[in-house]
Amino acid sequence: MKLDAVVALVFTLLIVVPVSAVAWEPTKPIEFVVPAGTGGGADQMARLIAGIAEKHKLSPRPLIVVNKSGGAGAEGFLDVKSKKGDAHTIIITLSNLFTTPLHNNLPFNWRDYTPLARMALDEFILWVNAETPYKTAKEYLAAVKDKQCKERQGGQCLMGGTGSAQEDQILTIQLEQAIAGTKFSYVPFKGGGEVCVNLVGKHVDSTVNNPIECVSHWKAGRVRPLAVFDTTRLAVGEWKDIPTVKEALGVDVNYLMLRGIFGAPNMPKDAVDWYVGFLKKISETPEWKKYMEDGALKPAFASGAEYVKWVEENEQLHKDLMAKGGLLKK
């Protein structure tokens, strides 16, 4: 081929594929904010995503997990809110996306962020220490009603949970309202991992942890699951043997928690498209599928309008639940 023909071909290619048409991808490390402490479900999920991305080379730049748990996650949310237009900052969200601003009257809500993907829905289980005599939820709740936690002041049983006025406390209040005469003393911790450790150490009498946060202690025989807060039993592995709260106690108390990803405010659309595709690829890996099964999470990938509609509906649900529990900021 003559030189002038080669030059002409090069110019033709440049015209056909302009620089602007090249898809966006990260050009520096991605800050992955966790608005909760280390060791809990959100922290574990974020670190798993970062690890899968590295293993399968799904991102040209690494994801750097940063825990910002202050103020029931407000520290993390407000930090990300301040990074308007930033294409290299994302945040993993629990349902504290709804509960933290509703309870504390803080200047943010989910509309301040860019919805990327709902990765899963997480379950809650009522746990006790394996050394206690309680083999069923009915036995434990009878002890709670009779104030039989005698080592505690006044015999009142301590329920450990993540944060104040968050999902764990909402469930605790729902149990109290559903079963007459039941009253716990709720003890908040920074993260779900810390909650389960305190149950193992007998510093609290029970918890309503997510499965993934207590599974290692369960396998080691340190804690005992009594009931799952869902309308049906969990569908995988040994989790299938745990009755629902309705089966165990005759009351219908159920709740599923968001495990989703948002971007900084006004994230550019081409970056949004990249993250949605990236997270979809994460959800299709064998490591992710194993994590879903091991931790009894419900696979529930959603993006775009489907994700936004779900978030809108669940914001209202949390307003209603918190109003009923007296947790809304007055």
C-alpha positions as CSV (number, residue, x, y, z in Angstrom):
1,M,0.0,0.0,0.0
2,K,1.4,3.4,-0.9
3,L,2.2,5.9,1.8
4,D,-0.5,8.4,0.8
5,A,-3.1,5.6,0.9
6,V,-2.0,4.6,4.4
7,V,-2.3,8.2,5.5
8,A,-5.8,8.5,4.0
9,L,-6.9,5.3,5.8
10,V,-5.7,6.6,9.2
11,F,-7.6,9.9,8.7
12,T,-10.7,7.9,7.7
13,L,-10.5,5.9,10.9
14,L,-10.1,9.0,13.0
15,I,-13.2,10.4,11.5
16,V,-15.3,7.3,11.9
17,V,-14.2,6.7,15.5
18,P,-13.8,10.1,17.2
19,V,-12.4,10.4,20.6
20,S,-15.8,11.5,22.0
21,A,-17.3,8.1,21.0
22,V,-14.9,6.1,23.2
23,A,-16.8,4.8,26.3
24,W,-16.1,6.3,29.7
25,E,-14.2,4.3,32.2
26,P,-12.5,5.2,35.5
27,T,-9.2,7.1,35.2
28,K,-8.2,7.0,38.9
29,P,-9.1,4.8,42.0
30,I,-12.8,4.7,42.9
31,E,-13.6,5.7,46.4
32,F,-16.2,3.2,47.7
33,V,-17.8,4.7,50.8
34,V,-19.4,2.5,53.5
35,P,-21.7,4.5,55.8
36,A,-21.2,1.8,58.6
37,G,-18.4,0.3,60.6
38,T,-16.1,-2.5,59.7
39,G,-17.1,-6.2,59.7
40,G,-20.9,-5.6,59.1
41,G,-22.9,-6.6,56.1
42,A,-22.3,-3.4,54.1
43,D,-18.6,-3.5,54.8
44,Q,-18.3,-7.1,53.8
45,M,-20.3,-6.6,50.6
46,A,-18.2,-3.5,49.5
47,R,-14.9,-5.4,50.1
48,L,-16.2,-8.4,48.2
49,I,-17.2,-6.2,45.2
50,A,-13.7,-4.6,45.3
51,G,-12.1,-8.0,45.4
52,I,-14.1,-9.5,42.6
53,A,-13.4,-6.4,40.4
54,E,-9.7,-6.9,40.9
55,K,-9.7,-10.7,40.4
56,H,-11.7,-10.6,37.2
57,K,-10.2,-7.3,36.0
58,L,-13.6,-5.7,35.7
59,S,-12.3,-2.2,36.4
60,P,-9.2,-0.4,35.0
61,R,-8.7,1.2,38.4
62,P,-9.1,-0.3,41.9
63,L,-12.0,0.3,44.3
64,I,-10.8,1.7,47.6
65,V,-13.2,1.0,50.5
66,V,-13.5,3.8,53.1
67,N,-15.6,3.4,56.2
68,K,-17.4,6.5,57.4
69,S,-19.9,5.4,60.1
70,G,-20.4,8.5,62.2
71,G,-23.9,9.6,63.0
72,A,-25.5,6.3,61.9
73,G,-23.9,6.7,58.5
74,A,-24.6,10.4,58.1
75,E,-20.8,11.1,57.9
76,G,-20.6,8.9,54.8
77,F,-23.7,10.2,53.1
78,L,-22.9,13.9,53.7
79,D,-19.3,13.4,52.4
80,V,-20.6,11.8,49.1
81,K,-23.3,14.5,48.8
82,S,-20.5,17.2,48.8
83,K,-18.9,15.6,45.7
84,K,-21.3,16.8,43.1
85,G,-20.5,15.6,39.6
86,D,-17.7,13.3,40.8
87,A,-17.5,10.2,38.7
88,H,-15.1,8.4,41.0
89,T,-17.1,8.3,44.2
90,I,-19.8,5.7,45.0
91,I,-21.5,4.7,48.2
92,I,-23.1,1.4,49.3
93,T,-26.4,1.9,51.0
94,L,-28.4,0.1,53.6
95,S,-31.8,1.2,54.5
96,N,-30.1,3.9,56.6
97,L,-30.4,5.8,53.4
98,F,-34.0,6.4,54.6
99,T,-33.8,6.1,58.3
100,T,-30.8,8.3,59.1
101,P,-32.2,11.5,57.6
102,L,-35.8,10.8,58.7
103,H,-34.7,10.3,62.4
104,N,-32.1,13.0,62.6
105,N,-33.7,15.6,60.3
106,L,-30.4,15.8,58.3
107,P,-30.1,17.7,55.0
108,F,-30.0,14.7,52.6
109,N,-32.1,12.0,51.1
110,W,-31.8,9.5,48.3
111,R,-32.7,12.1,45.7
112,D,-29.4,13.9,46.4
113,Y,-27.5,10.9,44.9
114,T,-27.3,9.1,41.6
115,P,-29.1,5.6,41.7
116,L,-26.8,3.0,40.2
117,A,-28.0,-0.5,41.1
118,R,-29.8,-2.5,43.8
119,M,-27.5,-5.5,44.3
120,A,-29.6,-7.6,46.8
121,L,-32.1,-7.5,49.6
122,D,-30.9,-8.7,53.0
123,E,-32.7,-10.7,55.7
124,F,-32.9,-10.3,59.4
125,I,-32.7,-13.1,62.0
126,L,-33.4,-13.2,65.7
127,W,-30.3,-14.6,67.4
128,V,-29.4,-15.7,70.9
129,N,-26.2,-17.0,72.4
130,A,-25.9,-20.8,71.9
131,E,-25.2,-21.3,75.6
132,T,-28.7,-20.0,76.6
133,P,-31.5,-22.5,77.2
134,Y,-33.7,-20.9,74.6
135,K,-34.3,-23.3,71.6
136,T,-37.2,-21.5,70.1
137,A,-38.3,-17.9,69.6
138,K,-41.4,-18.6,71.8
139,E,-39.2,-19.7,74.7
140,Y,-37.0,-16.6,74.4
141,L,-39.9,-14.1,74.1
142,A,-41.6,-15.7,77.1
143,A,-38.4,-15.0,79.1
144,V,-38.4,-11.4,77.8
145,K,-42.0,-10.9,78.9
146,D,-41.2,-12.4,82.3
147,K,-38.0,-10.3,82.7
148,Q,-35.9,-13.4,83.2
149,C,-32.6,-11.9,82.0
150,K,-31.8,-11.7,85.7
151,E,-28.1,-10.8,85.3
152,R,-29.4,-7.5,83.9
153,Q,-30.7,-4.7,86.0
154,G,-34.4,-5.3,86.5
155,G,-34.2,-8.5,84.5
156,Q,-34.8,-6.6,81.2
157,C,-33.3,-8.3,78.2
158,L,-30.8,-6.4,76.1
159,M,-31.3,-6.4,72.3
160,G,-28.2,-5.5,70.3
161,G,-28.4,-3.8,67.0
162,T,-26.6,-1.6,64.5
163,G,-27.2,2.1,65.2
164,S,-30.0,4.0,66.8
165,A,-33.4,4.4,64.9
166,Q,-32.1,2.1,62.2
167,E,-33.4,-1.2,60.8
168,D,-32.5,-3.2,63.9
169,Q,-34.3,-0.9,66.3
170,I,-37.3,-0.7,64.0
171,L,-37.6,-4.5,64.1
172,T,-37.1,-4.5,67.8
173,I,-40.0,-2.1,68.3
174,Q,-42.1,-4.1,65.9
175,L,-41.6,-7.2,68.0
176,E,-42.5,-5.2,71.2
177,Q,-45.7,-3.9,69.5
178,A,-46.7,-7.2,68.1
179,I,-46.3,-9.2,71.4
180,A,-48.1,-7.6,74.4
181,G,-45.9,-7.3,77.5
182,T,-42.6,-7.5,75.6
183,K,-40.0,-4.9,76.3
184,F,-36.3,-4.9,75.4
185,S,-33.5,-2.5,76.3
186,Y,-32.0,-1.7,72.9
187,V,-28.2,-1.3,72.7
188,P,-26.8,0.3,69.6
189,F,-23.4,-0.6,68.0
190,K,-21.5,0.9,65.1
191,G,-21.7,-2.2,62.8
192,G,-23.3,-5.6,62.5
193,G,-20.0,-7.5,63.0
194,E,-19.6,-5.7,66.4
195,V,-23.2,-6.6,67.3
196,C,-22.7,-10.3,66.8
197,V,-19.3,-10.3,68.7
198,N,-21.2,-8.8,71.7
199,L,-23.8,-11.5,71.5
200,V,-21.0,-14.1,71.5
201,G,-19.5,-12.3,74.5
202,K,-22.8,-12.3,76.3
203,H,-22.9,-8.5,76.6
204,V,-26.4,-8.6,75.1
205,D,-29.1,-11.2,75.3
206,S,-30.2,-11.2,71.6
207,T,-29.7,-9.5,68.3
208,V,-31.5,-9.1,65.0
209,N,-28.4,-9.4,62.8
210,N,-28.3,-10.0,59.1
211,P,-27.4,-13.7,58.3
212,I,-24.0,-12.8,56.8
213,E,-23.0,-10.9,60.0
214,C,-23.4,-13.9,62.3
215,V,-23.0,-16.9,60.0
216,S,-19.3,-17.6,61.0
217,H,-20.3,-17.6,64.7
218,W,-23.3,-19.8,63.9
219,K,-21.1,-22.4,62.1
220,A,-18.8,-22.3,65.1
221,G,-21.7,-23.1,67.5
222,R,-21.5,-19.8,69.3
223,V,-25.0,-18.4,68.4
224,R,-28.4,-19.8,67.7
225,P,-30.9,-18.5,65.1
226,L,-34.5,-18.5,66.3
227,A,-36.6,-16.9,63.6
228,V,-36.3,-15.0,60.3
229,F,-38.1,-11.8,59.7
230,D,-39.5,-12.7,56.3
231,T,-42.8,-13.9,54.8
232,T,-41.3,-17.2,53.8
233,R,-38.3,-19.3,55.1
234,L,-34.9,-18.8,53.6
235,A,-34.5,-21.0,50.5
236,V,-30.8,-22.0,50.7
237,G,-28.7,-24.5,52.7
238,E,-29.2,-24.9,56.5
239,W,-31.0,-21.6,56.6
240,K,-34.1,-23.5,55.4
241,D,-34.6,-24.9,58.9
242,I,-35.1,-21.5,60.5
243,P,-38.9,-20.7,61.0
244,T,-40.3,-17.4,60.1
245,V,-41.4,-15.1,62.9
246,K,-45.0,-15.8,62.0
247,E,-44.4,-19.6,62.2
248,A,-42.5,-19.2,65.5
249,L,-44.5,-16.5,67.3
250,G,-47.8,-16.2,65.4
251,V,-47.2,-12.6,64.5
252,D,-46.5,-11.2,61.1
253,V,-43.3,-9.1,61.5
254,N,-41.2,-9.0,58.3
255,Y,-38.6,-6.7,56.8
256,L,-36.1,-6.7,54.0
257,M,-33.1,-4.3,53.8
258,L,-31.6,-2.6,50.8
259,R,-28.1,-3.5,49.7
260,G,-27.7,-0.9,46.9
261,I,-25.1,1.4,45.3
262,F,-25.5,5.1,44.6
263,G,-23.1,7.5,42.9
264,A,-22.3,11.1,43.9
265,P,-24.8,13.8,42.9
266,N,-25.1,14.6,39.2
267,M,-22.8,11.8,38.2
268,P,-22.3,12.1,34.4
269,K,-24.5,9.7,32.4
270,D,-21.6,7.9,30.7
271,A,-20.2,7.1,34.1
272,V,-23.6,5.9,35.3
273,D,-23.7,3.6,32.3
274,W,-20.3,2.2,33.1
275,Y,-21.1,1.5,36.8
276,V,-24.4,-0.2,36.0
277,G,-22.6,-2.5,33.5
278,F,-19.8,-3.0,36.0
279,L,-22.1,-3.9,38.8
280,K,-24.2,-6.2,36.6
281,K,-21.0,-8.1,35.7
282,I,-20.2,-8.4,39.4
283,S,-23.6,-9.9,40.1
284,E,-23.0,-12.6,37.5
285,T,-19.7,-13.9,38.9
286,P,-19.5,-17.2,40.8
287,E,-18.0,-15.5,43.8
288,W,-21.0,-13.2,44.1
289,K,-23.5,-16.0,43.6
290,K,-21.7,-18.0,46.4
291,Y,-21.8,-15.0,48.7
292,M,-25.5,-14.6,48.1
293,E,-26.1,-18.3,49.1
294,D,-23.7,-18.4,52.0
295,G,-25.2,-15.2,53.5
296,A,-28.8,-16.0,52.6
297,L,-29.2,-12.8,50.7
298,K,-31.9,-12.4,48.0
299,P,-30.5,-11.7,44.6
300,A,-32.4,-8.6,43.4
301,F,-30.3,-6.7,40.8
302,A,-32.2,-3.7,39.5
303,S,-31.2,-0.4,37.8
304,G,-32.7,2.6,36.1
305,A,-36.5,3.2,36.5
306,E,-37.0,-0.1,38.3
307,Y,-34.5,0.8,41.0
308,V,-35.9,4.3,41.4
309,K,-39.5,3.1,41.8
310,W,-38.4,0.6,44.5
311,V,-36.5,3.3,46.4
312,E,-39.5,5.7,46.3
313,E,-41.8,3.0,47.6
314,N,-39.4,2.0,50.4
315,E,-38.8,5.6,51.5
316,Q,-42.6,5.8,52.3
317,L,-42.5,2.4,54.0
318,H,-39.8,3.6,56.3
319,K,-41.7,6.8,57.1
320,D,-44.7,4.7,58.1
321,L,-42.7,2.2,60.2
322,M,-40.7,4.9,62.0
323,A,-43.8,7.0,62.7
324,K,-45.4,3.9,64.2
325,G,-42.3,3.3,66.3
326,G,-42.0,6.9,67.5
327,L,-38.7,7.3,65.7
328,L,-39.4,10.2,63.4
329,K,-37.7,13.5,64.2
330,K,-40.2,16.0,65.7
